[in-house]
Amino acid sequence: MFYNPEIRRMLTLAGASKKDIFYDLGCGLGQNLKIALTEFHVKKAVGIERNQKRAKKADHRLTRLNFATVKHKIVCGNFEKLVKGKLKDASLKEATIVFYGLSSDPELISDMAGQLKKGCKLVFYDHCLIPEVQPTKRDYPFYLAVAPLRKPKSALQWLREVVFWQRSSIYRKKTPNESELWDELRHDLKLMGNLPDFADYQNRLRETTKS
């Protein structure tokens, strides 16, 4: 869950407008959808939420805004089915903006990439970093990539975009090296209580940049 200013930052990074169909995967109580509809005036907002109580609450909150039913939809279901194109009443193929902030499991990300149409913007954040995807824009803590999703060419390229640290603290006239960037990322995520398996991140980046 984000504060409203953070949601606005995320939607601004994505360039959300009245032309967009916005999908929120794991929408909770629907606050991202509410701001997308009321402040960014997206054409349609779709929330996917597996918890039935939260899905009903989100639908109730958005319905109270008196939008026509075509403007929003809450689908109670499993987003793993959605990324495989098997979830009834929702399809990522219609989305122009997708927000995803859950698991960065490589198989799930691969399935998702196969569903996104060309030009669709995937927004994720620092609790859900994706080693298989090279971000093209950032407004920390949010990152954006545009379909077809690009793979990083090297671990260093990915780290420079994700960490965005300009000057080495050791070699002050140089950009940080890969080891320094890993240390910086580890430090930041540890402070947030979200320390992932860095060996897994490194292995995934190694595999991604080999192909």
C-alpha positions in Angstrom: 0.0 0.0 0.0 1.3 3.4 -0.9 0.6 7.0 0.3 -1.4 9.0 -2.2 1.6 11.2 -3.2 3.5 8.0 -4.1 0.6 6.7 -6.2 0.5 10.0 -8.1 4.2 9.7 -8.7 3.8 6.2 -10.0 1.0 7.2 -12.4 2.9 10.3 -13.5 5.9 8.2 -14.3 3.7 6.0 -16.5 2.2 9.1 -18.2 -1.3 7.9 -17.3 -4.1 9.8 -19.2 -7.6 9.4 -20.5 -6.3 7.2 -23.3 -5.1 4.5 -20.9 -6.4 1.2 -19.6 -4.8 0.7 -16.2 -4.3 -2.7 -14.6 -3.4 -3.0 -10.9 -2.3 -6.6 -10.1 -3.0 -7.1 -6.4 -5.2 -4.0 -6.1 -6.1 -4.4 -2.4 -8.8 -1.8 -1.5 -8.4 -0.1 -4.9 -6.7 3.2 -4.0 -4.4 3.1 -7.0 -7.4 2.6 -9.2 -9.3 5.4 -7.5 -6.6 7.9 -8.1 -6.1 6.7 -11.7 -9.8 7.3 -12.4 -10.4 10.5 -10.5 -7.1 12.4 -11.1 -5.6 10.9 -14.2 -9.0 10.2 -15.9 -7.9 6.9 -17.4 -10.4 5.3 -19.8 -10.7 2.2 -17.7 -9.2 0.8 -14.5 -9.1 -2.9 -13.7 -8.0 -4.4 -10.4 -7.1 -8.0 -9.8 -7.4 -9.1 -6.2 -7.4 -12.7 -4.9 -8.9 -11.8 -1.5 -12.6 -11.8 -1.8 -13.3 -9.4 1.0 -10.8 -6.9 -0.3 -12.1 -7.3 -3.8 -15.7 -6.5 -2.7 -14.5 -3.5 -0.7 -12.6 -2.1 -3.6 -15.6 -2.5 -5.9 -17.8 -0.8 -3.4 -15.4 2.1 -3.0 -15.1 2.7 -6.7 -18.9 2.2 -7.4 -19.6 5.0 -4.9 -17.7 7.4 -7.2 -20.6 7.0 -9.6 -18.5 5.9 -12.6 -20.3 3.9 -15.3 -19.5 0.2 -14.8 -17.4 0.2 -18.0 -14.9 2.6 -16.2 -13.8 0.2 -13.6 -13.7 -3.5 -12.9 -12.6 -5.5 -9.9 -11.8 -9.2 -10.7 -11.5 -11.5 -7.8 -9.0 -14.0 -9.0 -5.5 -15.3 -9.1 -3.0 -13.1 -11.0 -0.9 -16.1 -11.9 -3.9 -17.1 -14.1 -4.1 -13.6 -15.5 -0.5 -13.6 -16.7 -1.1 -16.9 -18.5 -4.1 -15.5 -20.2 -6.5 -17.8 -18.3 -8.4 -15.5 -16.0 -12.0 -15.0 -16.8 -13.2 -11.4 -17.2 -9.7 -9.8 -17.5 -6.9 -9.8 -20.1 -3.5 -8.1 -19.9 -3.6 -7.8 -23.7 -5.9 -4.8 -23.4 -3.8 -2.9 -20.8 -1.7 0.1 -21.7 -0.3 0.5 -18.1 0.2 -2.3 -15.7 1.3 -1.9 -12.1 2.9 -5.0 -10.5 4.5 -5.1 -7.0 4.3 -8.7 -5.8 6.6 -11.6 -6.6 9.4 -11.2 -9.1 9.4 -14.9 -9.9 11.1 -15.3 -13.3 8.5 -17.7 -14.7 5.7 -15.3 -13.8 7.5 -12.3 -15.3 8.1 -14.3 -18.5 4.4 -15.2 -18.7 3.5 -11.6 -18.1 5.8 -10.3 -20.8 4.1 -12.6 -23.3 0.8 -11.0 -22.6 1.8 -7.3 -22.8 1.1 -5.6 -26.1 3.7 -3.4 -27.7 4.0 -0.1 -26.0 2.3 -1.2 -22.8 4.1 0.3 -19.7 5.0 -2.0 -16.8 5.6 -0.1 -13.6 7.1 -1.9 -10.6 8.9 -0.7 -7.4 11.9 -1.4 -5.2 10.2 -4.2 -3.3 9.7 -6.1 -6.5 12.9 -5.7 -8.6 13.1 -7.8 -11.7 16.6 -8.8 -12.8 15.2 -10.0 -16.2 13.9 -6.6 -17.1 15.9 -3.4 -17.9 14.1 -0.3 -16.6 13.9 2.6 -19.1 12.7 5.3 -16.7 12.7 5.7 -12.9 11.2 7.9 -10.2 12.4 6.2 -7.1 11.0 4.0 -5.7 9.2 3.3 -9.0 10.6 1.9 -12.2 9.1 1.7 -15.7 9.7 -0.6 -18.6 8.0 -0.6 -22.0 6.9 -3.8 -23.9 8.4 -5.6 -25.5 10.4 -5.8 -22.3 14.2 -5.4 -22.7 16.6 -7.7 -21.0 19.7 -6.0 -19.4 22.9 -6.5 -21.4 25.0 -6.8 -18.2 24.5 -6.8 -14.5 26.3 -3.4 -14.4 23.8 -1.9 -16.8 20.8 -3.1 -14.7 22.4 -2.0 -11.4 23.2 1.5 -12.7 19.6 2.0 -13.7 18.1 0.5 -10.5 20.5 2.1 -8.0 21.1 5.3 -9.9 24.3 6.3 -8.0 26.5 8.7 -10.0 29.8 8.9 -8.2 31.9 6.2 -6.4 32.5 7.0 -2.8 35.9 5.4 -3.1 37.0 6.6 -6.6 35.2 9.9 -6.6 35.7 10.9 -10.2 34.4 7.5 -11.4 31.0 5.9 -11.6 30.5 3.1 -9.0 31.6 -0.4 -9.9 29.4 -3.4 -9.8 30.5 -4.4 -6.3 29.7 -1.0 -4.9 26.3 -1.0 -6.6 25.4 -4.3 -5.1 26.5 -3.1 -1.6 24.3 0.0 -2.1 21.3 -1.9 -3.2 21.7 -4.4 -0.3 22.0 -1.5 2.2 18.8 0.2 0.9 16.6 -2.9 0.8 17.9 -4.0 4.3 16.8 -0.7 5.7 13.3 -1.3 4.3 13.2 -4.7 5.8 13.0 -6.3 2.4 16.4 -8.1 2.0 16.0 -10.6 -0.8 18.3 -13.5 -1.7 21.1 -11.5 -3.4 22.7 -14.7 -4.7 19.4 -15.4 -6.5 19.4 -11.9 -7.9 23.0 -12.3 -9.1 22.4 -15.7 -10.6 19.3 -14.5 -12.4 21.2 -11.5 -13.8 24.0 -13.8 -14.9 21.6 -16.1 -16.7 19.7 -13.2 -18.3 22.8 -11.6 -19.7 24.2 -14.8 -21.0 21.4 -15.2 -23.6 
